[in-house]
Amino acid sequence: MGVSSAARGRLLPVVTLIVVSVAAAAPSSPGPFRTLYAFGDSLTDTGNTHSTTGPYSFGASHPPYGATFFHHPTNRYSDGRLVVDFLAIDALALPSFLPPYLSTLSRNATATKAKYFGVNFAVAGATAIEHEFFVRQNLSANITPQSIMAQLGWFDTHLRARRAAGGGSKDEGVGDALFWVGEIGANDYGYSFMAPDALPSERIRSMAIDRITTFLEGLLKRGARYVAVQGMPLIGCLPLTMTLSQPGERDNLSCVAPLNQKSLGHNQHLQARLHRLRRSHPDAIIAYADYHAAHLAVVRSPARYGFAEPFKACCGTGGGAYNFQIFSTCGSPEVDTACAQPARYVNWDGVHMTEAMYKVVAGMFFHDATGAYCRPTFCSLLAARKDHGQ
């Protein structure tokens, strides 16, 4: 059957899209990084916490968590994959998703080098500041005791166990691995919101940035040469914070202005510290993954990225602009179902994002070559690793 030139013109974009989609789905060749270590909180945790050991209220061990990709709960705080999952499989072409440290698989210290590709130490509810500090302030609603420094301790324990079992060399190839430091600090600010007079946000910011800096220095002293640090998203654009705030506090995004200013200030101070670390460790490459910029781009133009609901929780209750109630959250007995099209929603449960949003953010971090979302670009990080030899 013949096709007119006008029809061919209309078909060309469709055919191009199909070709690009097939190419994107094709298996990638092994990347320059064969080992990945991840740290952070619930935005990065791939299973170190269960509903009974993680942040209050969110039932990530129960349906409908995990429904989109895994089709069952995996203790990820989303309907599917996280940014770190896209990093492992798509960007680095690792053989599997990064196993959580506390799982039986990741504790197998005798794994051969052929099977070993890293561990995820991120914990939902984790803070930058040590948990004991908040307990002393009588603010212990979050039952997660692990801070970012506790995760560094887990990392040391894991490496010692592998060496003792003969599963690794003395330095464990730390200098050849990629270290992904996911978002950390949002939970610290959550505590300051509970007691703003006792814990002003400026104090929390100073302490949190100090702890993150100490953690990063710890990685660098242990031989890390390739580190990517993720900033904080727009915490004022989450259904939880928008539900609990006053209507008069909105900014030009329709989000909570004071909270977005706090996340922006946190990220600015974090980037200043990263700049200092780069100067004091010139042999290391320290990238900044700008979650704030990525989140902002989506909120400003949600339809451009395929979203119809930039603020409403897909898994929640109450309807309205945010579909969120603090005492009836996703995974609770009252909320065991989610929206019909999670891919149209930015937010999954009121705090955490949908797989669709994480996929968009991952694309910005790992495939954008402009430096708008990752500085230096992720491509340059991969190239540097190749230049140093595999």
N, C-alpha and C positions, 0 to 999 in steps of 0.2 A: 504494500500500500504506500503510495507516494505521500510525502510530507512537504507542505508549502514552506517557502523561506520564512514567512512570518511565524509559522508554527515552530520551525527550527529555532528561530530566535527566542521563542518563549520556552522551548525545551532546554536550551543551552544552560541557563542557570540551574535548572533542576538536575540535569545530568552532572554538572560540575559539583553540585552539592552532594550527590550520591557518591561520586568518585572520592571527594574529600572525606566523606563519612566512612567509606570502606577503608581508605588509607589510614584514617585515625583509629579504626578498629583492628587493623592488622597488628600482629604481635611485634613488639619492638625488639631490636637487638639489645644485648646487655649493655648497660650504660657504664660510665666510668666509675661510678660508686657501686661497690658490691655489698656495702654494709651501711645501715642506717640506724641511728639511735634517736629516739624522740622523747621529749619531756613536755610537761605542761599540765593543763587542767582538762575539764570535760570536753573542750573543743578538740582535743587531741587524743583523749583516752580511748583505746580500742578494746577495753575489757578489764582493766585493773579493778574497777569497782562494780559492785552490785547495788541494787536499790537499798539494801540494808546497810551498806558501808559507804555510800556516796552522799551527795547533797540531799538535804531534806526535801521531801515532797515528790521529786520527779522519779517515776517508777520505770527506769530504763531497762529493768530485767523483765518487764511485762509488755505484752502487745499494747499498742500497735508499734512500739519501737522496733526498728529493723525491717519493717514491712516492705519497703520499696525494693531493696536490693537483696538482702539476705533472707527475707521472708520469715524471719523469726528474730526475737531480741538477741542481741550480741553484747549487751551492756554498753553499746555506743549510744550517746545521747543525741540520736537523730533517727530518721526513718531509713537511713542507709549509710553510705560511705562518708568519711570525713576527708578534710584536706590531706591529712597524712596518708590516707589510703590511696588517694590519687597520686600523691608524691611517690609512694612505694611502687605502685604498679605501672602507672602511666609515664611518670617523669623519669624514674630510675630503672624501670623494667626489672624489678626484683621478682623472684619466683612466687611470692605470696604476700599477703598483707602482713604488716609488722605485728608479731605476736606480743601480747601484754606480758609484762615481767612476771606477774603473779600467776600466770597460767601454767599448767603442767608442761606444755610444749616449750615455753620460753625458759623454764627452769632446767631443761635438759642440757646441762653444761657440757655433755659429751658429744653434742651435735658436731658432725664433721664440718670442715670448712666449706664443702660443697653445698651443704644444707643450711649453714648458718648465714643469716643476712641481717642480723641485728635484733633489737628489742625496743619495745615501747614502755617507757617508765611513767608516762603521764597518768595522772589520777584526777578523776572528777572531784571537784570541790577543793582542789589544792590551792594553796596560797603562795605568794612570794615570801611573805613574812612568816616566821615559824608559828605553828598553831598555838603553842603554849602562850604566846603573847596575847592572843585573843581570849584564851581561857582566863588569863589573869585579869582581863578587862570584863569578865563575866559575860562574854559574847561567844558562846560555843554552840550556837544553833547548828552550825555546819559540823557534822560528825567526822569529816575527813581530817585526820591528823597530819597528813603528809604535806610538807611544804616543798618548794623547789629544791632546797638543800637536802631534804630527806630523799628525794629522787636521785640526787648526786650520790648519796650514800648507797642507795640500791645499785646504782651503776658500778660503784667500786666493788660491792659484794658480788655482783654478777661476774665481773671480770676475774676476781679471785677464784670463784668457783670454777670457772672455765679453765683457768690455769691449773688448778689443783687436779681437775679431772683429765687433764691432758687434751682439752678441747681447743686450746689456743696457745699462742706464743706469749712471750713476756709482755710485749706492748699491745697485743691484741689487734694490731693494725689500726689503732686509734687515729693515727695521723692520716690514714687513707679513708676513713669513714666520713659520712656526712652526719652532722648533728643538727637536728631540727628542734628548735626550742619554740614550742607552740605558745599561744597566748597565755600569759600568767599575770595576775594582778587584779582581774575583775572581781574575784571573790574577796580580796582584801578591801576593795572599795565598798563591797556589799556590807561588810562589817561596819565601815565608817558611816554608812547610811543609817544603820541601826542605832548608832550613838554618835551623832555628829558633833556634840559638844565635847565628849570625852576623847573622841578620835577624829579630829578635823582631817579633811581629805588631804591637806597639804602635808600633814605628818605621815599619813599612810603612803602618799606618793614618794616622799623622801625615803622612808624605810623600805618600801617595795623596790624602788630603783636600786637602792644599795644592795639588797639581797640578790636581785637579778644580776647585778654587776659582779658580786662575789661568786655567784654560781658560774657565770661565764668565765671568769678568771680561773675557776677551778677546772673547767673543761680544757681551757688553753694550757694550764700547767700540766694537765695529764696527757698533753700531746695533740689535742684537737687542732686541726688546721683548716677545716671547712665547717663553718657554722652559719646557720640561717636562723634569725630571731624574728618571730612574728609579733607584730604590735597588737594593740587592743582595738576592737571594733567600736562602732558607735553604740555605746551602752545606753544612750538616751533614746535609741530607736528600737528597743526591745519591748514586746508587749507587756512584760512584767513591769518595767520601769514606767512605761507610758500609762499603765493602769493605775499605779500607785501615786503618780505625780499629780500636781495641780494643773488644770487646763491653761492657766495663765503663764506657765513655764515653757511654752512651746517656742521653738525656733523656726526658721524659714523652711525647714524640712518637715515640720509638724511633729518633731521629736522633742524630748526633754532637754532644753538648752543647757541648764547647769551641768547635767551629766555628760553631755557631749563635749562640753568645755573641759571637764575633768579627764575624759579619755584622750582628748587632743593634747592636753598638758602632759599627761603621762607619756604619750608617745613622743612628744618633743624632747622631754628629759631623757627618755630611753635612747633616742637617736644620738643625743649629745654624748651619752656614756659610750655608745658603740663607736662613735668617732674617736674617743680617747683610747678605747681598747685597740682599735686599728693602728693607732700611732705607736702604742706600746708593744704591739705584737705584729710587726710588719710582715712576718712570714705566714700569718694566718689570713684567710679571707672570711670576713664577717658580713653577711648580707642581712639587710633589713626587709622583711616581708610586710608591706604596708597594708594591714588589714583595714585600717581606718579609711584609706583612700579607696580600696576595693568596695567596702560596704557603702561608702558615700556615693560612688558611681552608680551602684545598683539602686539605692534609694532615690537618687535624682531622676533616673530613667529606667524604672523597673521593666517596662514593656520591651525595651531594647534588649534585655537579657532573658526575656521570656516569662517574666513574672506579672501576675495580675494583682497579687496581694503583698505589698511590701511590709505591712505591719501586723496583719492578723495572724494569729497562731493557727496552724493547720490542725494540730492536735491540742484541743482545749475545750472549754465550755463557756457558755454565757453569751455567745454571739456578739453583736455590737461591732465596734471598730477593731477590737483586739482579740475577741474570743478567748479571754483568759481570766481565770479566777484562781487566786493564790492558794485556796484550800481545796481545789478540785483540778489538779494538774494532770497532764498526760501520764498514762500508765497507772493511774489510781483506779479503784473500783468504779468510780463515777465516769471515768473517761477512758474507755477501752477501745475506742474507734477514732479514726482521724478523718480529715477531709478526703474527698474522692480524688483530687488531683494535687498531690503534694508538690509536684514539679512547678506548679503555678504560684507557690508560696515561698517567700524568703525565709520565714520563721517556722520552725517545727512545733515547739512546745511552749513558747513564751520567752525562752532564754536562748535556746540552741537553734541552729539553722537546719534547713532541709538539706538532703543530699544534693538537690538541684543547686542550691545556693553555694554549698561547699565546692561543687564542680566548677561553677563560674569563678569563684575565688581562686581555686587551684589553677584554672586556666590563666587568670591574671598573673598569678605569682610565677608560674613555671613556663609560660609560653609567650608572654608579652616581652617584646624586645626594646621597648621604649624607656624602661626604667621608671615608669609611672607607679608600678606596684611592687617591684623588688629591686633593691639597690645594694650592690651591683646586680645586674640582671642574673637570673638563674642560668641562662645560657652561658654567660661568662664564667660562672662558677663551675659548670660542667667542663668548659674549655680549659680552665686552669687545672682541673684535676687531670685531664687528658695530657696536658703539657708536662705535668709533674710525673707522668708515667703511671700505669696501672699495675 
